[in-house]
Amino acid sequence: MFLSIFDIFKIGVGPSSSHTMGPMTAAARFLDDLRGGREKEPGAGELASVAASLHGSLAFTGKGHATDRAVILGLMGFLPHTLDPDAAEALEAELRTQKTLSPEGLPTLAFDPDADLVFDYGPALEGHANGLILKAFDASGLLYMQETYYSIGGGFVMTEAELAASKHGGADEFHAEKEEAGYPFPFGSAEEMLAMGAKSGKTIAQMKWANEVSHMDAQTLDRRMSEIWGAMDGCIERGLRMDGILPGGLSVKRRAKAIHEQLRQESGQNLAQPHVVNDWLSVYAMAVNEENAAGGRVVTSPTNGAAGVVPAVLRYYRDHCIGATEEGLRTFLLTASAIGGLIKHNASISGAEVGCQGEVGSASAMAAAGLCAALGGTNEQIENAAEIALEHHMGMTCDPAGGLVQVPCIERNGLGAIKAVSAASLALRGDGTHFMPLDNCIEAMRQTGLDMNMKYKETSLGGLAVNLPQC
């Protein structure tokens, strides 16, 4: 499966790509099937009602991640990238009163969120830690249609059959599929990526660009990349303007605005410590993740829980690095998406599957590679930067307090951005040769995730999530 830059970077809403965007998309896909995409069950009468159940991590942390609300909005026909929060809120309130749905192209359907949307706290479904089952019934209660979906991280959704089919592939099949589809640089591993770069004389960004424009015109690619960066930068700006308490019940206070104001006052006064640049990186990342926690508009990078790292380092490049250019921003995004695609294909970007090493760790690796590329690093230095950043997130658990993407997630993005810049800087000081290849680091991350106890993988049953202040 070829992963476009727009598969890795998707505009959507918070607080979670896997627990909010994915379930919303799955519910909308189910509506498409009901509209005629597939046959109903034999003997079923006219379509009359729908129901849903959430399993695994979607059940355990679904309330904190607004998964129930996401499914409801998806069944109303909303999608993450087009969601109007104000309209959605009014329609959701109306549904809870009337207990009926009126999706476009379908009859009125009975649906009571309190009774027909079940949080199943039993064993997770076999395919993935993030599972949901959607069902439709006729007027007599007979099953009309059923589908199992898995939200596999970063807003990606697969049916049970699609997930099973994907598990039969591998790097060789990935390579063959892309070559068959006409992509000029079909790398499925970092080793292949470096070999193709050496043979062609192209940078990673140039190879990624060539793959994209083989299926999209250059003007469209340029415009859409500008939209992605615009959405990221806009999210930072909103986060730096907002204050107050984040929703969810933990009473977490927004801090980005106050920190940013302090930094602006200190700027140019020769009073700041040299390490103040870390505060700038952190405040950019925190601004994004405070917006995400509030359900705002964010870009998966590669997930919502890790959405602050790449934008923070991009903003750092643009506003703080000597010689920053618009071309550098594009090089950054293309390179980061190439690294994100390798990690997703060969391991995982899902916190429910491999812990936060797959979210903030992957984001930090992407940002490190992107910054290294934008600052003129060679392909070998870029691969080294990604490896350094990922290596030093190894084993990081996903343990959100209260199932909310707030503690420790907001600060964790800031530290991921700092690590990314440090990794890029270290790589640029060398010649690209290093001991641990990125491919091996990605595989080690995958194996670590498999061995990690489930209570540390986005269930809020272990780690920081159960060691809360006693007050």
ZAMARGU-4260 file (C-alpha; in steps of 0.2 Angstrom, whole numbers, plus 5000, padded with zeros to 4 digits):
<rodrens>
0) 5000/5000/5000 | 5008/5017/4995 | 5006/5030/5008 | 5004/5047/5001 | 5010/5063/5011
5) 4991/5066/5013 | 4989/5049/5021 | 5001/5053/5034 | 4996/5071/5036 | 4977/5072/5037
10) 4967/5088/5043 | 4954/5082/5056 | 4948/5086/5073 | 4954/5081/5091 | 4956/5073/5103
15) 4962/5057/5095 | 4965/5051/5077 | 4962/5033/5082 | 4948/5035/5094 | 4939/5050/5086
20) 4944/5052/5068 | 4944/5033/5065 | 4928/5029/5072 | 4919/5044/5064 | 4926/5038/5047
25) 4921/5020/5050 | 4903/5025/5054 | 4902/5036/5038 | 4909/5021/5028 | 4895/5010/5036
30) 4882/5022/5029 | 4890/5021/5012 | 4887/5002/5013 | 4869/5004/5018 | 4866/5015/5003
35) 4870/5001/4992 | 4888/4997/4993 | 4885/4979/4997 | 4871/4966/4999 | 4860/4965/5015
40) 4858/4949/5025 | 4847/4936/5017 | 4829/4937/5023 | 4831/4955/5030 | 4817/4967/5028
45) 4817/4986/5026 | 4831/4995/5035 | 4825/5002/5051 | 4838/5004/5065 | 4857/5004/5068
50) 4868/5000/5083 | 4887/5000/5088 | 4899/4992/5100 | 4916/4998/5105 | 4930/4986/5110
55) 4947/4985/5117 | 4955/5002/5119 | 4940/5011/5111 | 4930/5005/5125 | 4942/5008/5140
60) 4947/5026/5135 | 4932/5030/5123 | 4924/5042/5135 | 4939/5052/5137 | 4943/5052/5118
65) 4925/5056/5114 | 4923/5040/5104 | 4905/5038/5107 | 4902/5056/5100 | 4913/5052/5085
70) 4902/5037/5081 | 4886/5047/5083 | 4893/5061/5071 | 4899/5048/5059 | 4882/5040/5058
75) 4875/5057/5055 | 4886/5058/5039 | 4900/5069/5046 | 4918/5067/5042 | 4933/5073/5051
80) 4940/5085/5038 | 4923/5093/5035 | 4916/5093/5052 | 4908/5109/5057 | 4909/5108/5077
85) 4894/5120/5080 | 4882/5112/5068 | 4888/5095/5074 | 4884/5099/5092 | 4867/5105/5089
90) 4862/5090/5078 | 4869/5078/5092 | 4858/5086/5105 | 4843/5084/5093 | 4847/5066/5091
95) 4848/5062/5109 | 4831/5069/5111 | 4823/5062/5096 | 4833/5046/5095 | 4832/5045/5076
100) 4845/5048/5062 | 4841/5055/5045 | 4857/5052/5035 | 4857/5057/5017 | 4851/5044/5005
105) 4843/5033/5018 | 4827/5031/5027 | 4825/5038/5045 | 4834/5026/5057 | 4830/5022/5075
110) 4846/5025/5086 | 4847/5029/5104 | 4865/5033/5109 | 4862/5028/5127 | 4855/5010/5123
115) 4862/5007/5105 | 4880/5012/5108 | 4889/4999/5119 | 4906/5000/5128 | 4911/4982/5129
120) 4925/4981/5142 | 4928/4962/5139 | 4943/4955/5128 | 4948/4966/5113 | 4943/4959/5096
125) 4956/4948/5088 | 4962/4960/5074 | 4967/4975/5083 | 4966/4984/5100 | 4954/4997/5093
130) 4939/4988/5087 | 4921/4993/5083 | 4906/4983/5077 | 4892/4992/5067 | 4875/4984/5064
135) 4859/4988/5055 | 4842/4979/5058 | 4825/4978/5050 | 4809/4983/5059 | 4807/4966/5066
140) 4825/4966/5074 | 4833/4954/5061 | 4851/4958/5056 | 4851/4969/5040 | 4870/4971/5039
145) 4885/4970/5050 | 4904/4976/5048 | 4919/4975/5060 | 4931/4990/5058 | 4948/4993/5066
150) 4955/5010/5069 | 4973/5006/5067 | 4981/5023/5071 | 4983/5040/5062 | 4964/5040/5057
155) 4967/5025/5046 | 4952/5013/5046 | 4951/4995/5040 | 4937/4982/5039 | 4941/4965/5046
160) 4944/4958/5029 | 4955/4972/5024 | 4966/4970/5040 | 4967/4952/5037 | 4973/4954/5019
165) 4986/4967/5024 | 4994/4955/5036 | 4998/4943/5022 | 5010/4956/5014 | 5027/4962/5018
170) 5041/4973/5012 | 5043/4963/4996 | 5024/4964/4992 | 5024/4982/4997 | 5038/4985/4984
175) 5029/4975/4971 | 5013/4984/4973 | 5020/5001/4972 | 5031/4996/4956 | 5015/4989/4948
180) 5006/5005/4952 | 5019/5015/4943 | 5028/5024/4957 | 5046/5028/4952 | 5054/5025/4969
185) 5044/5011/4977 | 5055/5009/4993 | 5047/4999/5007 | 5062/5001/5019 | 5075/5013/5024
190) 5088/5002/5016 | 5079/5003/5000 | 5076/5021/5001 | 5095/5025/5003 | 5099/5013/4989
195) 5087/5021/4977 | 5093/5038/4982 | 5111/5033/4979 | 5107/5026/4962 | 5096/5040/4956
200) 5106/5054/4964 | 5090/5061/4972 | 5086/5066/4989 | 5072/5058/5000 | 5061/5073/4997
205) 5064/5072/4978 | 5060/5054/4977 | 5044/5057/4988 | 5039/5071/4976 | 5042/5060/4961
210) 5031/5047/4968 | 5017/5059/4972 | 5017/5068/4955 | 5016/5051/4946 | 4998/5051/4952
215) 4994/5070/4955 | 4999/5085/4946 | 5013/5096/4954 | 5001/5111/4956 | 4989/5101/4966
220) 5003/5093/4976 | 5010/5110/4980 | 4993/5118/4985 | 4988/5103/4996 | 5005/5104/5005
225) 5002/5122/5008 | 4985/5118/5015 | 4993/5105/5027 | 5006/5118/5033 | 4993/5131/5034
230) 4982/5120/5045 | 4997/5116/5057 | 5002/5134/5058 | 4984/5140/5061 | 4982/5127/5075
235) 4998/5134/5084 | 4991/5151/5082 | 4974/5147/5090 | 4983/5137/5104 | 4994/5152/5108
240) 4978/5163/5109 | 4967/5152/5120 | 4967/5150/5139 | 4956/5142/5152 | 4953/5125/5157
245) 4953/5110/5145 | 4937/5099/5145 | 4936/5082/5152 | 4936/5084/5171 | 4955/5084/5175
250) 4955/5103/5177 | 4970/5104/5166 | 4974/5122/5163 | 4980/5128/5146 | 4998/5135/5148
255) 5004/5139/5130 | 4997/5157/5129 | 5005/5162/5146 | 5022/5154/5142 | 5022/5162/5124
260) 5018/5179/5132 | 5033/5177/5144 | 5044/5172/5129 | 5039/5187/5119 | 5043/5199/5133
265) 5060/5191/5136 | 5064/5191/5117 | 5078/5204/5113 | 5082/5208/5131 | 5097/5197/5133
270) 5089/5190/5149 | 5085/5173/5142 | 5096/5157/5146 | 5103/5149/5130 | 5091/5134/5132
275) 5076/5145/5130 | 5075/5138/5112 | 5068/5122/5121 | 5054/5133/5128 | 5049/5139/5111
280) 5049/5122/5104 | 5038/5116/5119 | 5026/5130/5118 | 5023/5127/5099 | 5019/5109/5103
285) 5009/5112/5118 | 4998/5125/5109 | 4994/5111/5096 | 4990/5098/5109 | 4980/5109/5120
290) 4969/5113/5104 | 4968/5094/5101 | 4963/5091/5119 | 4949/5104/5116 | 4943/5095/5101
295) 4950/5108/5089 | 4956/5107/5071 | 4972/5098/5070 | 4983/5088/5057 | 4988/5070/5061
300) 5007/5070/5062 | 5006/5055/5061 | 4992/5054/5075 | 4982/5067/5085 | 4990/5062/5101
305) 5007/5066/5093 | 5001/5081/5082 | 5011/5094/5090 | 5029/5088/5087 | 5030/5090/5068
310) 5022/5107/5068 | 5033/5113/5082 | 5049/5108/5073 | 5042/5116/5057 | 5038/5132/5066
315) 5055/5132/5074 | 5063/5129/5057 | 5054/5144/5049 | 5055/5156/5063 | 5072/5152/5072
320) 5083/5143/5059 | 5096/5153/5048 | 5092/5152/5030 | 5074/5145/5031 | 5064/5145/5015
325) 5047/5140/5008 | 5056/5126/4998 | 5064/5120/5015 | 5046/5119/5022 | 5041/5108/5007
330) 5057/5097/5009 | 5053/5095/5028 | 5035/5089/5025 | 5040/5077/5011 | 5054/5069/5020
335) 5044/5068/5036 | 5030/5059/5027 | 5042/5046/5019 | 5049/5042/5037 | 5031/5041/5044
340) 5026/5029/5030 | 5040/5017/5033 | 5036/5017/5052 | 5018/5014/5049 | 5021/5000/5036
345) 5034/4991/5045 | 5028/4993/5063 | 5014/5004/5069 | 5009/5022/5074 | 4995/5016/5085
350) 4997/5019/5104 | 4984/5006/5107 | 4995/4993/5098 | 5013/4998/5102 | 5012/5012/5115
355) 5017/5030/5114 | 5033/5025/5106 | 5023/5023/5090 | 5015/5040/5092 | 5027/5053/5099
360) 5042/5042/5095 | 5037/5041/5077 | 5032/5060/5076 | 5049/5064/5083 | 5058/5053/5070
365) 5048/5061/5056 | 5052/5079/5063 | 5071/5075/5065 | 5072/5068/5047 | 5062/5083/5041
370) 5073/5096/5049 | 5089/5087/5044 | 5083/5088/5026 | 5078/5106/5027 | 5095/5111/5034
375) 5104/5102/5020 | 5107/5085/5027 | 5112/5070/5015 | 5100/5055/5014 | 5112/5046/5026
380) 5111/5060/5039 | 5092/5061/5037 | 5091/5042/5040 | 5102/5044/5055 | 5092/5058/5062
385) 5076/5048/5061 | 5084/5033/5070 | 5092/5044/5084 | 5075/5051/5088 | 5065/5035/5087
390) 5078/5025/5097 | 5077/5037/5112 | 5058/5035/5113 | 5059/5016/5114 | 5048/5008/5126
395) 5037/5023/5130 | 5020/5018/5136 | 5003/5026/5132 | 4995/5029/5149 | 4984/5044/5147
400) 4976/5050/5164 | 4957/5048/5163 | 4958/5042/5145 | 4961/5060/5140 | 4974/5066/5128
405) 4981/5078/5141 | 4992/5071/5154 | 5006/5067/5150 | 5002/5069/5131 | 5003/5088/5130
410) 5020/5090/5138 | 5026/5074/5129 | 5024/5082/5112 | 5035/5096/5118 | 5049/5084/5123
415) 5047/5075/5107 | 5050/5091/5097 | 5066/5095/5108 | 5072/5077/5105 | 5069/5079/5086
420) 5080/5095/5085 | 5094/5087/5095 | 5093/5071/5084 | 5094/5082/5068 | 5108/5092/5075
425) 5118/5077/5080 | 5116/5068/5063 | 5121/5084/5054 | 5137/5084/5065 | 5142/5067/5058
430) 5143/5059/5040 | 5128/5048/5041 | 5137/5032/5046 | 5131/5025/5062 | 5129/5008/5071
435) 5110/5005/5072 | 5100/5006/5055 | 5083/5014/5055 | 5075/4998/5049 | 5082/4989/5064
440) 5076/5002/5076 | 5058/5002/5068 | 5058/4983/5070 | 5064/4984/5088 | 5050/4996/5091
445) 5037/4984/5084 | 5044/4970/5094 | 5044/4980/5110 | 5026/4985/5107 | 5021/4967/5105
450) 5029/4963/5122 | 5022/4978/5131 | 5008/4974/5143 | 4991/4979/5137 | 4988/4990/5152
455) 5002/5002/5145 | 4994/5003/5128 | 4980/5016/5129 | 4968/5008/5141 | 4972/5020/5156
460) 4974/5004/5167 | 4992/5007/5171 | 5007/5019/5172 | 5003/5037/5175 | 4985/5034/5172
465) 4983/5025/5189 | 4995/5035/5199 | 4985/5051/5200 | 4987/5065/5214 | 4977/5061/5230
470) 4966/5076/5233
</rodrens>
